[in-house]
């Protein structure tokens, strides 16, 4: 195989360093998070992210960070802040020192940007995810050198280091951003090779202790992200395998944060798969691990995972106690210990997960009230979650005896599914349409059902071949 050219060394961002002034990286990261909350954004900025910006490893921030930085430093362009222009790092033209370029989501709902100029082709972006990660020298070489027998790959002639660790981390961020906006269906098939490459890098050895920690954490988080794509696209057995792989990676490396994340997703999967007792056990295990991490927001989310399992067990008292604990913990606010992957967990998500609990308990009035707040409070970036909670609101409304309001909500969800491809949400909407059919004489219901049938009759794009992925535990 012809060796790929070495990436250029990162150029320190001295302009951004000057803006930090006398603040420590942690203090400056806290000011970034405060500024984000002022404009309704959610970023998981920490001292490490600031360090990567100042070292030049992040050549251009994603759109959420760009909005926050422009709010903090009004009138300054990305170039003024020391970043490369977005055009220079978008798509195939750029390969930063950390591997794949920063993802570019489409325009936010309500923005005036004309259609066609800012809209992302999710198939192109997800294919770019696979290609750009594999273009990283050691990542590609590690996979190419890995024998079919599963024995560790041969060394690729260069030491695994910062660029490879950063490539794994950026692949995780890219997947999450694309999933937030577009759902899992068009992404999952493109993640097998990046995941195999991440674990091949671990098997290659020859890296420092600090790089090893990042590779273990990055590979485990990538396994969880791929597992979530499998979960959201209806491949529950694949999701279980990927979460087990992440859990094994956490145990091998002694990474409590990764272990808590793997248990958190396992609890969610178990509930959706109809195993509520397993969901409760996994959520409780996650909480035991997370006690060491000093993140009230993480403990809040894990309490909600436990509440969801208890609701499906019809344990109303236990569910209410878990919900109260979740709200108390959430009320303590964000902190530096909050994991980066929790950027989705705002007040809208809290309301939505509580709505799911009341729905499982058959308390439709409370379910509707919380689902309405979940939709209203959701950050516009999380298009997939807006579609999810709008669909759940429709389901709760029809169960609560309000078919016309349910049809209106279902119609809004149907419109969002032009942007979001999630088999899980589509099945929920299918169930709602089926329950609404007996109310077809209602004008609002009839209008929704006509739109729904027309959408169902449109052919879906032909699925792309799905390569086999690595699913065995480490």
C-alpha positions as CSV (number, residue, x, y, z in Angstrom):
1,X,0.0,0.0,0.0
2,X,1.4,3.4,-0.9
3,X,2.1,5.3,2.3
4,X,-0.1,8.4,2.8
5,X,1.6,11.7,3.2
6,X,2.3,13.0,6.7
7,X,-0.2,15.6,7.8
8,X,1.1,19.1,8.4
9,X,2.0,19.9,12.0
10,X,-0.7,21.9,13.9
11,X,-0.1,25.7,14.0
12,X,-0.8,27.1,17.5
13,X,-3.7,29.4,17.7
14,X,-2.0,32.4,19.4
15,X,-5.0,34.7,18.7
16,X,-7.3,32.5,20.8
17,X,-4.7,32.2,23.5
18,X,-4.5,36.0,23.8
19,X,-8.3,36.1,24.2
20,X,-8.1,33.8,27.2
21,X,-5.9,36.3,29.0
22,X,-5.1,35.5,32.7
23,X,-7.8,32.9,33.0
24,X,-6.8,29.3,33.4
25,X,-8.1,26.9,30.7
26,X,-10.7,25.5,33.1
27,X,-11.9,29.0,34.1
28,X,-12.1,30.0,30.4
29,X,-14.0,26.8,29.6
30,X,-16.5,27.7,32.3
31,X,-17.0,31.2,30.7
32,X,-17.6,29.5,27.4
33,X,-20.3,27.3,28.9
34,X,-21.9,30.3,30.6
35,X,-22.0,32.2,27.3
36,X,-23.5,29.2,25.6
37,X,-26.4,29.1,28.1
38,X,-27.0,32.8,27.6
39,X,-27.9,32.1,23.9
40,X,-29.6,28.8,24.4
41,X,-26.7,26.6,23.2
42,X,-25.2,23.6,24.9
43,X,-21.5,22.9,24.6
44,X,-19.4,20.6,26.8
45,X,-16.4,22.8,26.8
46,X,-13.6,21.8,29.2
47,X,-9.9,22.7,29.7
48,X,-8.9,19.9,27.3
49,X,-11.0,21.4,24.5
50,X,-9.4,24.8,25.1
51,X,-6.0,23.2,25.0
52,X,-6.8,21.6,21.6
53,X,-8.0,24.9,20.2
54,X,-4.9,26.7,21.4
55,X,-2.6,24.0,20.1
56,X,-4.2,24.2,16.6
57,X,-5.6,20.7,16.7
58,X,-9.1,22.2,16.1
59,X,-8.7,24.3,13.0
60,X,-12.3,25.4,12.9
61,X,-15.0,25.0,15.6
62,X,-18.4,23.4,14.9
63,X,-21.4,25.7,14.4
64,X,-22.5,25.6,18.0
65,X,-19.0,26.7,19.3
66,X,-18.8,29.3,16.5
67,X,-22.1,30.9,17.7
68,X,-20.9,30.9,21.3
69,X,-17.5,32.5,20.4
70,X,-19.2,35.1,18.3
71,X,-21.5,35.9,21.2
72,X,-18.4,36.2,23.5
73,X,-16.4,38.3,21.1
74,X,-18.9,40.3,19.0
75,X,-17.8,41.6,15.7
76,X,-15.0,39.1,15.3
77,X,-14.8,36.6,12.5
78,X,-13.4,33.0,12.7
79,X,-10.2,34.3,11.2
80,X,-10.0,37.1,13.9
81,X,-10.3,34.3,16.5
82,X,-7.4,32.5,15.0
83,X,-9.3,29.7,13.2
84,X,-9.2,28.7,9.5
85,X,-12.2,29.7,7.4
86,X,-14.9,27.1,7.3
87,X,-14.6,26.8,3.5
88,X,-11.0,25.8,3.8
89,X,-11.7,22.8,6.1
90,X,-15.0,21.6,4.7
91,X,-15.3,18.5,2.7
92,X,-12.5,16.9,0.8
93,X,-10.1,19.9,0.6
94,X,-8.9,19.7,4.2
95,X,-7.3,17.0,6.3
96,X,-6.4,18.6,9.6
97,X,-3.8,17.1,11.9
98,X,-6.5,15.4,13.8
99,X,-7.9,13.5,10.9
100,X,-11.5,14.3,9.8
101,X,-12.8,17.8,9.4
102,X,-15.3,19.3,11.7
103,X,-18.9,18.4,10.7
104,X,-21.1,21.1,9.2
105,X,-24.7,20.8,10.1
106,X,-27.4,22.4,7.9
107,X,-29.1,25.6,8.8
108,X,-31.0,25.8,12.1
109,X,-34.8,25.9,12.0
110,X,-36.0,29.5,11.6
111,X,-32.8,30.7,9.9
112,X,-33.0,32.7,6.8
113,X,-30.4,30.8,4.9
114,X,-31.8,29.8,1.5
115,X,-32.4,26.1,0.9
116,X,-29.7,24.4,-1.2
117,X,-26.8,26.5,0.1
118,X,-26.5,25.3,3.6
119,X,-28.3,22.0,3.6
120,X,-26.1,19.0,4.2
121,X,-26.4,15.8,2.1
122,X,-26.3,13.4,5.0
123,X,-25.3,10.5,2.8
124,X,-22.3,12.5,1.5
125,X,-21.4,13.5,5.0
126,X,-21.7,10.0,6.5
127,X,-19.6,8.6,3.7
128,X,-17.1,11.4,4.3
129,X,-17.0,10.2,7.9
130,X,-15.8,6.8,6.9
131,X,-13.3,8.0,4.2
132,X,-11.8,10.9,6.2
133,X,-11.2,8.8,9.3
134,X,-9.6,6.1,7.2
135,X,-7.4,8.7,5.5
136,X,-5.5,9.1,8.8
137,X,-2.2,7.4,8.2
138,X,-2.0,5.0,11.1
139,X,-5.7,4.4,11.2
140,X,-5.7,3.2,7.6
141,X,-2.4,1.2,8.0
142,X,-3.6,-0.4,11.1
143,X,-6.7,-1.8,9.4
144,X,-4.8,-2.8,6.3
145,X,-2.3,-4.7,8.4
146,X,-4.9,-6.5,10.6
147,X,-5.0,-10.2,9.6
148,X,-8.3,-11.9,9.2
149,X,-7.5,-14.2,12.1
150,X,-8.0,-11.4,14.5
151,X,-4.4,-11.3,15.8
152,X,-2.9,-7.9,16.6
153,X,-1.9,-5.9,13.5
154,X,1.7,-5.3,12.5
155,X,3.2,-1.9,13.3
156,X,2.6,0.5,10.4
157,X,6.1,2.0,10.6
158,X,5.2,5.1,12.7
159,X,4.4,5.6,16.3
160,X,0.7,5.9,17.2
161,X,0.3,9.4,18.7
162,X,-1.6,12.6,19.0
163,X,-3.0,12.6,15.4
164,X,-4.5,9.1,15.7
165,X,-6.0,9.7,19.1
166,X,-7.5,13.0,17.9
167,X,-8.9,11.3,14.8
168,X,-10.8,8.8,16.9
169,X,-12.2,11.6,19.2
170,X,-13.2,13.7,16.2
171,X,-14.9,10.7,14.6
172,X,-17.1,10.4,17.7
173,X,-18.0,14.1,17.6
174,X,-18.8,13.9,13.9
175,X,-21.1,10.9,14.4
176,X,-22.9,12.7,17.3
177,X,-23.5,15.9,15.4
178,X,-24.8,14.1,12.3
179,X,-27.0,11.9,14.4
180,X,-28.5,14.8,16.3
181,X,-29.7,16.4,13.1
182,X,-30.4,13.4,10.8
183,X,-31.0,10.3,12.8
184,X,-29.2,7.0,12.7
185,X,-30.5,5.2,9.5
186,X,-28.2,6.8,7.0
187,X,-25.1,6.7,9.2
188,X,-24.8,3.2,10.7
189,X,-23.5,1.5,7.7
190,X,-20.6,3.9,7.4
191,X,-19.2,3.4,10.9
192,X,-17.9,-0.2,10.8
193,X,-14.5,0.7,9.4
194,X,-13.8,3.6,11.7
195,X,-14.7,1.4,14.7
196,X,-12.5,-1.4,13.5
197,X,-9.7,1.1,12.9
198,X,-10.0,2.5,16.4
199,X,-9.6,-0.9,18.0
200,X,-6.8,-1.8,15.5
201,X,-4.9,1.3,16.8
202,X,-5.3,-0.1,20.4
203,X,-4.0,-3.5,19.3
204,X,-1.0,-1.9,17.5
205,X,0.6,-0.7,20.7
206,X,3.7,1.4,20.8
207,X,2.0,4.5,22.3
208,X,2.6,6.5,25.4
209,X,0.5,6.2,28.5
210,X,-1.4,9.4,27.9
211,X,-2.2,8.4,24.3
212,X,-3.3,5.0,25.5
213,X,-5.8,6.6,27.9
214,X,-7.2,8.7,25.0
215,X,-7.3,5.7,22.6
216,X,-9.2,3.5,25.1
217,X,-11.6,6.3,25.9
218,X,-12.1,7.2,22.3
219,X,-12.5,3.7,21.0
220,X,-15.0,3.0,23.8
221,X,-17.0,6.2,23.1
222,X,-17.0,5.3,19.4
223,X,-18.4,1.8,20.2
224,X,-21.1,3.5,22.2
225,X,-21.9,6.0,19.4
226,X,-22.1,3.1,16.8
227,X,-24.2,1.1,19.3
228,X,-26.6,4.1,19.6
229,X,-26.9,4.3,15.8
230,X,-27.7,0.6,15.8
231,X,-30.3,1.1,18.5
232,X,-32.0,4.1,16.8
233,X,-32.1,2.2,13.5
234,X,-33.8,-0.8,15.0
235,X,-30.7,-3.2,15.2
236,X,-31.1,-4.0,18.9
237,X,-28.8,-7.1,19.0
238,X,-26.0,-5.1,17.2
239,X,-26.5,-2.3,19.7
240,X,-26.1,-4.7,22.6
241,X,-22.9,-6.1,21.2
242,X,-21.4,-2.6,20.7
243,X,-22.4,-1.5,24.3
244,X,-20.8,-4.7,25.7
245,X,-17.7,-3.9,23.8
246,X,-17.6,-0.4,25.3
247,X,-18.2,-1.8,28.7
248,X,-15.3,-4.3,28.3
249,X,-13.1,-1.5,27.1
250,X,-14.0,0.6,30.2
251,X,-13.2,-2.3,32.5
252,X,-9.9,-3.1,30.9
253,X,-8.8,0.5,31.1
254,X,-10.3,1.4,34.4
255,X,-12.3,4.3,32.9
256,X,-15.2,5.0,35.2
257,X,-16.7,7.7,32.9
258,X,-16.8,5.3,30.0
259,X,-18.2,2.5,32.2
260,X,-21.1,4.8,33.4
261,X,-21.8,5.8,29.8
262,X,-21.9,2.2,28.6
263,X,-24.3,1.2,31.5
264,X,-26.4,4.3,30.8
265,X,-27.0,3.2,27.1
266,X,-27.5,-0.4,28.1
267,X,-30.3,0.6,30.5
268,X,-32.0,2.6,27.7
269,X,-31.6,-0.3,25.2
270,X,-33.0,-2.8,27.8
271,X,-36.1,-0.7,28.3
272,X,-36.7,-0.3,24.6
273,X,-36.2,-4.1,24.1
274,X,-38.9,-4.9,26.7
275,X,-36.5,-5.8,29.6
276,X,-37.3,-3.3,32.3
277,X,-35.7,-5.2,35.2
278,X,-32.4,-5.3,33.2
279,X,-32.9,-1.5,32.5
280,X,-33.2,-0.8,36.3
281,X,-30.1,-3.0,37.1
282,X,-28.0,-1.3,34.5
283,X,-29.1,2.2,35.5
284,X,-28.3,1.4,39.2
285,X,-24.9,0.0,38.2
286,X,-24.2,3.2,36.2
287,X,-25.1,5.3,39.3
288,X,-22.7,3.4,41.5
289,X,-19.9,4.0,39.1
290,X,-20.9,7.6,38.5
291,X,-20.8,8.5,42.2
292,X,-17.0,8.8,41.7
293,X,-17.3,11.4,38.9
294,X,-18.8,14.3,40.7
295,X,-21.3,15.2,38.0
296,X,-24.9,15.9,39.2
297,X,-26.1,16.1,35.7
298,X,-24.8,12.6,34.8
299,X,-26.4,11.2,38.0
300,X,-29.7,13.0,37.0
301,X,-29.7,11.3,33.6
302,X,-29.0,7.9,35.2
303,X,-31.8,8.4,37.7
304,X,-34.1,9.0,34.8
305,X,-32.9,5.8,33.1
306,X,-33.8,4.0,36.4
307,X,-37.2,5.8,36.5
308,X,-38.0,4.6,33.0
309,X,-37.4,1.0,33.9
310,X,-39.4,1.3,37.1
311,X,-42.3,2.9,35.1
312,X,-42.4,-0.1,32.8
313,X,-42.5,-2.4,35.8
314,X,-45.5,-0.3,37.0
315,X,-43.7,0.6,40.2
316,X,-45.2,4.1,40.5
317,X,-43.7,4.8,43.9
318,X,-40.2,3.8,42.9
319,X,-40.5,5.8,39.6
320,X,-41.7,8.9,41.4
321,X,-38.8,8.7,43.9
322,X,-36.3,8.3,41.0
323,X,-37.9,11.3,39.1
324,X,-37.6,13.5,42.2
325,X,-34.0,12.5,42.6
326,X,-33.4,13.3,38.9
327,X,-34.9,16.8,39.2
328,X,-33.0,17.6,42.4
329,X,-29.7,16.6,40.8
330,X,-30.5,18.4,37.6
331,X,-31.2,21.6,39.6
332,X,-27.6,21.6,40.9
333,X,-26.6,22.8,37.4
334,X,-23.7,21.9,35.0
335,X,-20.1,21.5,36.2
336,X,-16.6,20.8,34.7
337,X,-17.0,17.1,35.5
338,X,-20.0,16.7,33.1
339,X,-19.1,14.3,30.2
340,X,-18.8,15.8,26.7
341,X,-21.4,13.3,25.4
342,X,-24.1,14.8,27.6
343,X,-24.5,17.9,25.5
344,X,-28.0,16.7,24.5
345,X,-29.2,16.6,28.2
346,X,-30.9,19.9,28.7
347,X,-34.2,20.8,30.3
348,X,-36.1,19.6,27.2
349,X,-34.6,16.1,27.5
350,X,-35.4,16.0,31.2
351,X,-39.0,16.8,30.4
352,X,-39.1,14.3,27.6
353,X,-37.8,11.4,29.7
354,X,-40.2,12.2,32.4
355,X,-43.0,12.2,29.9
356,X,-42.0,8.7,28.8
357,X,-42.4,7.6,32.4
358,X,-45.9,9.0,32.9
359,X,-46.9,7.5,29.5
360,X,-45.6,4.0,30.6
361,X,-47.7,4.4,33.8
362,X,-50.8,5.4,31.8
363,X,-51.0,8.9,33.3
364,X,-51.8,10.6,30.0
365,X,-52.5,14.1,31.4
366,X,-49.0,14.3,33.0
367,X,-47.4,12.7,30.0
368,X,-48.9,15.3,27.6
369,X,-47.9,18.2,29.8
370,X,-44.3,17.0,30.0
371,X,-44.1,16.1,26.4
372,X,-45.3,19.6,25.4
373,X,-42.5,21.1,27.5
374,X,-40.0,18.7,26.0
375,X,-40.8,19.9,22.5
376,X,-40.9,23.6,23.5
377,X,-37.6,23.5,25.4
378,X,-35.6,21.4,23.0
379,X,-32.5,23.0,21.5
380,X,-33.1,23.5,17.8
381,X,-29.9,21.7,16.9
382,X,-31.3,18.4,18.1
383,X,-33.7,17.9,15.2
384,X,-33.9,14.1,15.9
385,X,-35.0,14.7,19.5
386,X,-37.6,17.3,18.5
387,X,-39.1,14.7,16.1
388,X,-39.0,12.0,18.8
389,X,-40.8,14.1,21.5
390,X,-43.3,15.5,18.9
391,X,-44.2,11.9,18.0
392,X,-44.4,10.9,21.6
393,X,-46.7,13.9,22.3
394,X,-49.0,12.7,19.5
395,X,-49.1,9.2,21.0
396,X,-49.9,10.6,24.4
397,X,-52.6,12.9,23.1
398,X,-54.5,10.1,21.2
399,X,-54.2,7.8,24.2
400,X,-55.6,10.6,26.3
401,X,-58.7,11.0,24.1
402,X,-57.6,14.1,22.0
403,X,-57.4,12.7,18.4
404,X,-57.5,16.1,16.7
405,X,-54.6,17.5,18.7
406,X,-52.8,14.2,18.2
407,X,-53.2,14.4,14.5
408,X,-51.8,18.0,14.5
409,X,-48.7,16.9,16.5
410,X,-48.3,13.8,14.3
411,X,-48.4,16.0,11.2
412,X,-45.5,18.1,12.6
413,X,-43.5,15.0,13.4
414,X,-44.2,13.7,9.8
415,X,-42.7,16.9,8.4
416,X,-39.6,16.5,10.5
417,X,-39.1,12.9,9.2
418,X,-38.1,14.5,5.9
419,X,-34.9,15.5,7.7
420,X,-34.6,12.7,10.3
421,X,-34.2,9.1,9.3
422,X,-34.8,7.0,12.4
423,X,-36.5,3.6,12.3
424,X,-37.4,3.9,16.0
425,X,-39.3,7.2,15.5
426,X,-40.9,6.0,12.3
427,X,-42.3,2.9,14.0
428,X,-43.7,5.1,16.8
429,X,-45.4,7.3,14.2
430,X,-46.7,4.2,12.4
431,X,-48.3,3.1,15.7
432,X,-49.9,6.5,16.2
433,X,-51.3,6.5,12.6
434,X,-52.8,3.1,13.2
435,X,-54.5,4.2,16.4
436,X,-55.8,7.3,14.7
437,X,-57.5,5.5,11.8
438,X,-60.8,4.9,13.7
439,X,-61.1,8.7,14.0
440,X,-60.7,9.2,10.3
441,X,-64.0,11.2,10.0
442,X,-62.3,14.0,12.0
443,X,-61.0,16.6,9.5
444,X,-57.6,17.0,11.2
445,X,-57.2,13.3,11.5
446,X,-58.2,12.7,7.8
447,X,-55.7,15.3,6.7
448,X,-52.9,13.7,8.7
449,X,-53.7,10.2,7.5
450,X,-53.7,11.4,3.8
451,X,-50.3,13.0,4.2
452,X,-49.0,9.9,6.1
453,X,-50.2,7.5,3.4
454,X,-48.6,9.7,0.7
455,X,-45.3,9.8,2.5
456,X,-45.4,6.0,3.0
457,X,-46.0,5.5,-0.7
458,X,-42.8,7.4,-1.7
459,X,-39.9,5.0,-2.4
460,X,-37.1,5.2,0.1
461,X,-33.5,5.6,-1.3
462,X,-31.9,2.2,-1.9
463,X,-30.0,1.1,1.1
464,X,-26.2,1.0,0.8
465,X,-24.4,-2.2,1.5
466,X,-23.6,-2.5,5.2
467,X,-20.1,-3.8,5.9
468,X,-19.7,-6.3,8.8
469,X,-18.5,-4.5,11.9
470,X,-16.4,-5.6,14.8
471,X,-18.7,-6.7,17.6
472,X,-16.7,-9.0,19.9
473,X,-15.7,-7.7,23.3
474,X,-12.1,-6.5,23.8
